Amino acid sequence: MATRIRQDVSKLAQWDATLLWYAKAMAEMQKRPINDPASWRYQAAIHGYQREQDPFASDSDTLPAAADQRTFWSQCQHSSWFFLPWHRVYLICFESIVAATVVKLGGPAGWSLPYWNYSDSSNPNARRLPAAFVLPTLPDGSPNPLNISARAPNDNGDIGMTPAEVDLGCLRDALYTGIADGGHPGFGGPRTGFNHGNGPTGGLEKTPHGDVHVAVGGDSGLMSAFETAALDPIFWLHHANIDRLWQVWLNRQSSHRNPTDAAWQSASNARFQFHDASGQMQTWVPSQVLDTTNALLGYQYEDTSDPFATGAPVNVHAAVGGPMGAVVQQPAELAGGTSAAHALSNAPSTAQVPLHPGASGVRGAALTSAPTRVYLNLENITGSGRPGGYGVFLNAGDAATPPAQSDPRFAGTLPMFGVQAASGSDLLHQGSGLTYVLDVTQVVDHLKAANAWDPHQLSVTFAPLRAGQQAPDLQVGRISLYYGD
């Protein structure tokens, strides 16, 4: 079997056959009932499903049996080291169903998902929605199913996505697996079980993954929530790019490696269950999907080259020898944190974080002497609705207008993808909300050099990236600072 090539959508013609057949297959899959595993709605429900959030819910729907829903629906893995392998299997099964539908409609065999490389600095239109997703009609004049209204407002595909939201700094992360107690969450996320509780989000999952979701979805669009994101056809191109970036990360450095732990590779709690194109259930484990060119997957990406200049630095997070020479991260030490929740709104707001110099021993002292890593933890973020993202700044004052993202006090973005689901307590979530960790070492270094660092007090400013996207009950449960190696 020939290896399929997943292509960069920006390099395809406006109505390249790949995109035209995708649109036709989507229209066909939308006709199928929700209890058909090959239907568009069933495939979207695998990622997340709540009846009250289903924009296509109808009294005529016949839902799958409750046991099937428990097995196959609302299974998306987030804030977990399973985020990448689970979504890879999700993509390959979806791709096979679309490809079978294309053939059924009279199209060619071997259809493959394209990917949306919104981080391509050589393409001035990279952050715009691809043209096929904003045109009102197909070439024959029929309605275009790739163009949906439930997205953020856009001007010919321009949704105002900023460079910070598609930043690829995560590719510099040295470790796949992070830690869940204040230090770096890793490129791929912290060690968790399947259908885990809410821990810190891995570097790639945060940015660009989460940022792109909320930028595309806006305050009411499908892409902004776990339960509806996969109903938007751009979801699949977005996740194809996230899957591609996993391979880019592996290619960048020989030291970049996937977890070798049995708990990740093949343990029983890491078995992913999906339907294939024939409707049969298939069970997968991460170890089966590490080589995309193997006979089981059979694809590769058009471009997995390093987006950084040769020799770009790697962020080393406590790289010390572990079992069998593995690179592991040492626990981080708390330097201080807030004692009350901080509310977020449509306006910039600033929280004061008390610090305790010296209280963290050697690492606390290292902040004024030897180099150390500094991590800003934004913990237990909860809220309702589909709020957007924030820019985060350190010691930027309490001005109504925060600095630009190019300012050295800019610490990163804070996407709110899935905050409502993460705030609810159910079988999949503990109700503790989202947690993000920002590596603010360079920002702190700048503040120290500018004599703007106070070892007793830190101010953290949150500025909405867009107007009108915030929920009235949105809050950060705790803001804390940690020192690591």
PENORDA-V801240 format. One record per backbone hydrogen bond with DSSP energy under -1.0 kcal/mol. CO is the residue of the C=O (numbers start at 1). NH is the residue of the N-H. Records with the same first field share a line. If there is no record, write none. Layout:
CO->NH / NH
This chain:
4->300
6->302
7->115
8->11
9->12
13->16
16->20
17->21
18->22
19->23
20->24
21->25
22->26
23->27
24->28
25->29
26->30
28->31
29->40
33->36
36->39
39->43
40->44
41->45
42->46
44->47 / 48
45->74
46->75
47->76
50->53
51->54
54->57
58->61
65->69
66->70
67->71
68->72
69->73
80->83
82->86
83->87
84->88
85->89
86->90
87->91
88->92
89->93
90->94
91->95
92->96
93->97
94->98
95->99
96->100
97->101
98->102
99->103
100->104
101->105
102->107
103->106
115->9
116->118
117->120
120->123
123->126
125->128
130->133
131->134 / 135
136->144
138->141
142->138
144->147
149->151
150->222
155->158
157->129
158->155
162->165
163->166
168->171
169->172
170->173
172->315
175->187
176->188
184->179
185->178
186->203
187->204
189->178
190->81
202->206
203->207
204->209
205->210
206->211
208->212
209->213
210->214
211->215
212->216
213->217
214->218
216->152
217->221
221->224
222->225
224->418
225->228 / 229
228->231
229->232
232->235
234->238
235->239
236->240
237->116 / 241
238->242
239->243
240->244
241->245
242->246
243->247
244->248
245->249
246->250
247->251
248->252
253->256
261->264 / 265
262->266 / 267
265->287
267->270
268->271
272->284
274->282
276->279
280->276
282->274
284->272
285->288
286->289
291->294
292->299
294->298
298->4
300->6
309->312
315->174
318->320
320->328
322->325
323->326
326->322
328->320
333->483
335->356
336->481
342->476
349->462
351->460
353->458
356->359
358->361
360->363
361->365
362->366
365->368
373->484
374->440
375->482
376->438
377->480
378->436
379->477 / 478
381->434
382->475
389->465
390->414
391->463
392->411 / 412
393->461
404->407
407->410
409->394
412->392
414->390
416->419
418->422
419->423
422->433
429->426
434->381
435->201
436->378
438->376
440->444
441->445
442->446
443->447
444->448
445->449
446->450
447->452
448->451
456->355
458->353
459->395
460->351
461->393
462->349
463->391
471->474
474->344
475->382
476->342
478->379
479->338
480->377
481->335
482->375
483->333
484->373
